[in-house]
Amino acid sequence: MDKSLESCLCELLVLHNVSQCYSRGGQPVTVLHDINLTIVRGQTCALVGASGSGKSTLLNILGLLETPASGRLLFAGQNMLNASAEALARLRNREIGFVFQSFNLLPRLSAMDNVALPLSYRGLSRRDARQQAQVQLQQVGLADKLHDKPADLSGGQRQRVAIARALVGNPSLILADEPTGNLDSQTAEEIMALLLGLNRERGVTLVMVTHDTALAGRFGRQIRMVDGRLQEGAAHGQF
């Protein structure tokens, strides 16, 4: 295989000179400055930095939730800045799983129905979606919690449901925003072991925002955000 083609196939996300600006009080504020970043398939990458440094904004752009003000964004070789809103939504549903600090589960739905939701958006029947959700919940250790609602689960169990929901569609990328921030240390360790194990076993690319430098040190790459700019920390990573 041609080396340039092989490189393109390995590159999941590529950002060229990406900047992001918001309007605050009628004045433009630049949050990201000329970001250049390549994330390859199967990689684990931690984004660390102080509050307001731009971590979550960058994660939103990686997750196709925000369009950058300038620059170029490629996902699996496709230019995302030319994609329609419908195409972006379809790609998010099929290729990206999101895990949030606050879990973002629907309180009126059972664990199984929360996990089945992304598959329902794809048009799967309720029966098929729930069957796949049940399998995914079993794989994250919640086989006995299928019919429990979020209020009946512990914080760690809720985060496991959120991880199952992120994984149920077999995404190529998981984006996690402070996924252990609301958990005690033991439960946080269990969640981290689960996420990193899924990366090893399934080869899913994992990008996580965290304030915890010890957690970040367990990732293949550590990238520090400082005032909207990147500083690479991992010896064997580059951008």
N, C-alpha and C positions, 0 to 999 in steps of 0.2 A: 504494500500500500504506500502511496506517496506520503512522505513525512508531513507535508503541509496539510493534507487531507486528514491524516491520522490525528494531527494536533487539533484540528477543528472539531473532529468527532469527540475528542476528550474534553474540550472546553464547553462547560455548561453555561456559564455566565461570563460575559466580557463587557466591561465598562470602559469607554474611551472618553476622557475629558468631560466626565459627567459633573454638572453643577446643578444645584437646586436653590431656588429663591422663594421667599414668601413675602407678603406684604403685611407689615405690622405698623399700625397707627398711620397708615398711608405711606409708609416708607419701605422701600425694598430692603430685605435682609437676606444675605447669602448664607445658607446653612451648610452646603457642600461646595467645595472648591476643586474643580478639575480632577475628579476621582478617576484613576486608572487602576483597574482591578480585574484579574482573571481568576475564576474559580473552576477547577476541573472536576469531572465526575468522580464521585466517591470520596471527595475531600472532606475533612472536618476543619471548620474555620470559626474562630471566636473573635467577635468584635468587642473590644473593651474601651473604656473611656469614661470621663466624667459626664454627669447629666448635662444635656444641652450641647454635647460635642458633635452630634449628628448621627449617632448610631442607629436610632430608630428610623430616622429619615432614610438612611442608606438601606436598612432592612426593607422598608416599604417599597423602595425602588427595585431592589432585588426581587421582591415578591410581586412586582407588576401592579402594585396598589397605587403608586404615584408615577407620574410621567416627569422626568427631569426637565429643567428649564433649558438645558443645552447639553450637548454631547451625544454619544452613541451608546445604545444598550442592545446587546445581542443575547438571546436565549436560545441555546442549541443551534447557533448559527443564524437565527432569524432576527431581523431588525425589528425590535419591539416598538420603535417610535413610529413606524408606519402601520402598525396593527390597529384594527378597529376595536372599539370597546367590547364588542361581542367576542372577538378573537382572543382578547386579553382575558376575559372572564372564563372562556373555555380552557385556555392554557392554564390559568390558575387552578381550575377545578381538576384538571387531569395530571398536572405535572408538579404542583406545589402543595405541600402540607404546612399549615401554620399551627404553632403551639405558643400560647400566650401566658403571661404571668397570672392573669386573672381567669384563665381557663376558657372563658367565653362559651360556656355551655348553655343551652336553652333550658330554663328551670322546669318547664312543664313536660319536657320529654324525658323518657327513660334513658339510661346509658346506651342501650342498644339503638334507640331511635336517634339519639344525638350523633352516634357514629355513622348511622345509615344515611344521614342527611345529605352529604356530598354525592352519594351514589344516586339518591332520588333526583338531584339536580341534573344528573346525566340521563335521566329517563328510565332507570331501572325500575322494575316493579317493586312494590313495597316488600313483597316476600323475598325476592332475591337480594335486595339491599339489606334487609334485616339478617338474612343468612350470612352474608359476608361480614356484617358488623359483628355478629356473634363470634365468628371465627377470629376476628381481629381482637375482640375483647378477651377471648381466651388466651391469645398470644401475649397480652400484656398483664395476665394474671388476674383477670376479673370475670372469670367464668360464672361465679356465683352472684354477680352484681348486675346481670343483664337488665333487670326490670326496675332497678333502683333509680330514683331521680337524684339529681345533683345534690339537693339538700340533705339526702340521706347518706352521702358519701363523705369520707375524709378528704382533706386537701390533696393528699397524695393519690387517692383513688380518683378524684376528679381530674388530676393532671394525667393519669393513665388513660382515662376516657378521652381526654383531649388529644393525647398522642395516638390512640387508636383511631380517632376521627381523622387525624392528619395522615395516617398511613393507609387507611382503608382503600383509597383509590390507587395504591401503588405509585406514589409520586417519585420523581427523580430527585426532588429537592425538599428538604424540611428546613423551615425558617423558625427559629425559636427565640422569642423575646423574653429574656429573664424567666425561663420556665421554672426555676427553683426559687424564685424570689419570695414566694408566700409560703414556703415549706420549711419545716424544721430540718436540722442538719442530716439526720438519718434518712428521712424521706427524700431530701434533696439528693443524697448519694444514690439512693435506689433509682430515682428518675434519671440521673446522669448515666448510671450504669446501663439502664434500659436504652437510652438514646444512643450511646456509643456502641452498645451491642448491636443495635439495629443497623448502624452504619457498617459494622464489620460483617454482619451476616447477610445483609441485603445489598450493600454497596450504595445505599442512599446517601446523597450529599447532604451534609449537615452544617448549617450556619447558625450560630447562636450569639445573641447579644447578652453580655453579662458584666456585672461590676466586680465579680469574684475572680481575681487573678489566679487563684489556685485551681478553680474549675477551668479557666482558659488554658492553663498549662497542660491540660490533658488532651487538648486539641492539636491536630497536625500543624495548624497555623494560628498565630495570634496577631491580630491587626488592631492597633490602637488608633482611636479617633481623637484628634486634638484640634479643636476649633474648626471642624469640618474638613480636616485633611487626614490622610492615612499615613501611618507609620508601621511598617512591617516588623513583627517581633520574632517570628519563627525562623530558626536558622535554615530550615530546608524549604521554606515557602518564599514565593516571590510574586510581585505584581508589576 
